[in-house]
């Protein structure tokens, strides 16, 4: 947590919480007076067991944890499901085959996925689904639509789909209509790591990769994160990629579909206000106004004045959490955590 706070991260989501993770988090929380030095939400990892009973039991465990852990430290928001793999290893679920001719099936079939999603939705859990391939995100939306039909209208659902690296043309509009959040990570489209990704698709699909603009045009909420620890956690290089589609590792590389780059103000909003909304923290985090948590960072550079390159050169001078400099917030946290 010290490292995250030093980099200007004041809130994080654990997107695959397990029993050992939970024990470790609760131990830190206990030593820190019942809270944590930063805001943490978590989604309980639910993996397909092969039986309806096993799947239901995993959801029920998440329901119990959701009711038991509501903050102000750790908050367990819901469940995380993995619908497919990744494009680089040809394990993402795609409508059309990869360049090598393979076309793997999703990790869940529709009936099994729908049963889990419907059970979690009925209990008021937030559902997050890893879906990278275009067939995976379509399947995830099918399951969410079925859950809404089964459980009936509710004032507000706030489910989310993670990654959405490739989507069919209908997905952005379906996502917006259902109120599902597009949770995306600019770091994954860094041109320095795209050669294999593009080669595995090998066709026109690469030109619609990471289609942030399509989600925005459809009216969907787009929340930006870093996908740490799978990818680097530093938010500033992530924002450089978001605003340029260029590489934070090697800025001289050609931009990756630059037409999908965001304006600086849009990228900052999606990484702060909209990311907070995606976690149910709106009004408290992601904004600077009376009554909010007073989380903010002070940089030694200004991207709004100096352009996106400032995201690469600026350094975090101060991180403030709940109105306190993070050094004070960490005073009682044991070293090594």
N, C-alpha and C positions, 0 to 999 in steps of 0.2 A: 504494500500500500504506500510506503514511503516513496518508492520509485514512481508510482503513478501520480501521486500528489506533486512531486517535484516537476513532473512534466505538464502539470496543469489540469489533470483529470480529477474532478471532484465527485464523480458518480460513475458507477460501473454496473454491468449486468453479467452475472455468471450464467452462461447459456447452456450449461450441462451439469447442473449440480447433482452430486452423488452423495452417498452416506459418508465416506471419508471427508469429502469437501465440507459437508455440513458440520461434522464434528470439529474440524479445524476452524471454520468460521465462527462457530459458537464459542470456542475457546478464546479466540481473539476478542470477541464481543464481551465475554465475561471479564476478561482482564482490563477491558477499556470502559468499565462502569456500565455495562448494559447497552452500549451503542458502539459505533465504529467511527473511525476518523474520516470516513467518506461514506457517501450514500451507496448502498449495495442492494440491488434487486437480484433475484435468482429464479431460474426456471428449472424444475426438476426434470432430469433426463428420463424419458420413457422410451425404451427400446422394445421392439416387437418381440414378444416371447414365443409366439407360435400357437398360443391358445387364447381364446377370448377371456377366460378366467384370469390368466396371467396378466394380460393387458389391462383388464379392469382393476386388478389389484395394484398395479403400478400407478394408475390414475388415482386410486383411493389413497395411496400413500401421499401423493402430491396434494390431494384435498386436505388431508390431516395437517400436513406441514404448512399449507397456505393459511389455514385457520390459526395455527400456533405461532407463526412468525410474520408479524405485520409491521415491524419497525419499532422504534426509530433507527435501529441498527439494520440488521438483515431483514429483508422482506422477501418472502417467497411468493412470487406473482402467479406462477402457473406451471405449465409443462413445456418441454422442448421435445419435438419429434424430428427425426431425420428421415426425410422422404427419399433422398437419393444421395449419391456420392459427389464427385467433382469431375469437371471436364478434363483436367490434365491427365487423369488416369483412365479416362473413358468409362467412368462409373456413374456419371450424371444420367438421369432419365430424360431422353430426348425423343421428340416426335420422329425425327429422321436419324438414320445411322450416323455414327462418327466416320471420319475419313478412312478408318481401317475396316469399315463395314459392320462393326459391332453396334448393338443397341440394347444395353442392359435394361432390365425391368426395374421399376421403383422398388424401394425397400419395403413398402407397404402396398397391399392391394386396397382397392377402394372400400370394400366392406369392413375390413379390419381397421383401416384408418378412420372411417366414418364413425365406427363404434367408439373409438377412443376419443375422438374430437367431440362427439356429441355428449359423452359422459363428462368430459372436462368442462365443456361449455355450460352444461346444465348446472354445474357446481359453481359457476362464476369465475373459473380460472381463465387467465390469459393464456392463449395457445400460441406458441412460436414454432414455426416449421422451417427447417433447413430445406430449401428447394433451389437448386442451381440450374438444372435443366428445364427446358420449356415444358416438357411433359410432366415434370415433378410439380411445378407451380400450378399447372392446370389441375392436376390431381388434388393438390392441397385445397384449391378453391372449390372443387367439387365436394370435398368432405365438409368444408365450412358451410357451403350452401345447404347441404343436407342437415347439418346441425342446427342451423337457423330455422329451417323448415320444421324440424322435429321439436325444438324447444320453444319456438314462438318468439315474438318480438320482445326486445329488452331495450331499456333506455339507451344503453350504449355498450357495445362490445368493442374490444380493443385488441383483436388478434393481430398477429404479424407474421410475415413471411420473410425469412432471412436469405439474403444473397441475390436471388433473382438475376443471375448473370446472363441468362438467355431466356426469353419469353416469347410466346406466340403473340400475334397482334391483338388478340382479345383480352389478354391478361391484365394490362393496365386499367382498362375500363371495368372489368369484373372486380378488380381489387378496389377501385374507387367506389363502385356501387355498394360493395359489402362493408366499406369502412375499414378494410384491412390495411395495415401499415406496411409499406415497402421499406424494409430495413436493409440498407445496403452499405458496402464498405469500399470506399474509393481505392484503398491500398491494393485491392485485388486486381485492379485494372492498370496498375503501373506498367508502362511499356517494357520495363526491364525484365518482367516475369511473364510476358505475354506470348513469346514465340511458340512454346509448346501448346498453350491454350488455343491459339489460332490454328496451329497445324492439326490439332485433334478435330476441330470442326471442319476446316478445310474448304469452306464455301462462303456464300453470302451471309451466313449467320454471324460471321465475325464482325460485320459492319453494324450489327444491332446489339453488340455485346454491351452489357452494363448500361441499359437504356434509361438513364435517369430522366432525361427530358420527356420521354414518353409517359412516365408515371406522373410527372408534374403537369403535363398537358391534360392528362386524364382526370386530374383533380385528386389524386391519391396523396396521402400524407407520406412524405419521404423522410425517413430518419437516417442519419449517417452515424456509423460507428467504425471501429477499427478491426473487429474480429480477433482481438488479442485473447489468448496467447498464440493462436494460429498464425497471426500476422503481427507486425510491429504495432505497439500500442500508442506511440506518440501521436497526438491529435494534429499537430501543426503540419507535418509532412502530408498527412492524410488530407488536410484541407488544400494543400498545394495541388495534389492530384485532382481533387474535386473541381478546382477552379481552372485547371489547365489541361487535364487529361495527359499531362506529361509525367515523366518519371521523377520521383523524389530521390531515387538511387542514382540516376544519371540524367539530369535535366536536359542534356544535349540530345537525347533520343527523340525520335519523331513522336508527336502526340498520338494517342490512341483514340481514334474517332473524336476529334476535337469539337465537333458540333454538339456533343453531349456535355461539354463543360458547363459549370454553373457560374453565375455571378458570385462575387465574393460575399455579398450580403446574404444571398440565398444559401450558400454553403454554410456560413456561420450559423444562420438560423436553423438549418436542418441538423446541425451537429449539437445545438444547444436547446432551443425551445422545442423543436419537433422531436428531438431525441428524448427530451423529458416527457413530452406528451406520450410517446410510445411506451414509456414505463409507468404511466399514470402519475407522474410527478408534476403535471402542468400547474402553473400558479405558484408552485413552491420552488422548482428548479428551472434552469434554462432561461430565466428572465431576471432583469434588475428592476425591481419596483418595491414599494412599501408592502411589507407583509411576507415577502419571499425570503428564502433561506440565506440570502447574502453570500452566495457562492460566486466567485469570480476570480479571474487571473489578471495579472499585470504583466505585459510583455515589454521588451525593450525595443520593439519595432511596431510599425503600423501598416498592415496589409492594405487597409482602405486608402492610405496615402501613397504607399510605395509599390503597391501591386502584389500579385500572388507570390513573387519570389521572396517577399518578406516572411512568408510562412516557413521558408527554409532557413532563413538567417536569424529570425527573432528568437530570443531566449525568454523563458519564463522567469520573471524576477520574483513574483510573489503569487502564491495560491492561497485563496481565502475560502474556508469552508464554514458555513453557518456563522459567518461574521468573524471568524478567528483565523489568523495566519496559521497555515497548516503545521508549522513547527510547534505551535501551542496545542493544536488538535492532536498531535502525535506524542505529546509529552509523556503520556502514561502507556503508550503502546510498546510492548517488548521489542527489543532489537531483533532483526532477522525476520520480521513480519511485514 
